[in-house]
Amino acid sequence: MENDGVAPALKLMDTVTQARVTKTFSIDIPGAIEASQAWVGLTAGPGRLSAVQSILGWNCSY
C-alpha cells in the first residue's frame, strides 16, 4: 500500500505472470477511527491447508 497523504493506493503483483493492478481510494483514516494513532496489520489465507505468502515490502505512515 502507498499513501501520498490524500489517496491510499493498493498495488498488487502476480509474481508468476508479472500482472499488476492498482486500486486507489479516498479515506480519512484518522477521522474514521477518531484517533491519531492505530495498529496496522496484514493477514492472508490460501483457502486450503497451507500456502506461502511473502510480504516483500511494507510502509505505512500518516
N, C-alpha and C positions, 0 to 999 in steps of 0.2 A: 504494500500500500504506500502511496505517496500522498502528501498533503502540502499544498502551497499556501495554506492559511485560509483559503477560500473554498476550494473544491477538492475533497479527497478523491483519490483515484485508486482503483483496484486493478492491478496488472497481473495477468496470469500467462504462463508459457508452458506449452506441452514440450517436455524435453525430448520426446521421440520425434515428433513431426516439426518441431520448432514453431508451431502455430501460436499466435499471440492474440490476446484480447485485452482491451482496456475498458473499464466502466468507471465513469466519473459521476459523482453525485454531490448534492449540497446538503450539509448537515451542520448544525450548530451544536457540536458535542458538549462544550461547557454548559450551554443553555439547556440541552436535552437532559443532562444528568444533574443539573443545578449544582455544579461543583467545579472547582478549578483544577482538581487532580483526580485521577482514576487509575485502576489497574487495567491493563490490556493483555489479552491472551489469545492464543491460537489453538485450534483443535482440528483434527481430520479423522476421517474414518473410511475404510475401503468398502464397507457393506458386506464383507465376508470375514473369514477368520483372521487374516493378517495381511499387512502390506507395509511398505516402507514409504514414508513421506519425508521429504527433505525441505527445510526452510533454508534457502540459500542466501537470503538477505532479509533484514527486518530493521525498520526505523520508524519511530513514532514520536512526534513532538508537536506540541500545540502552544 
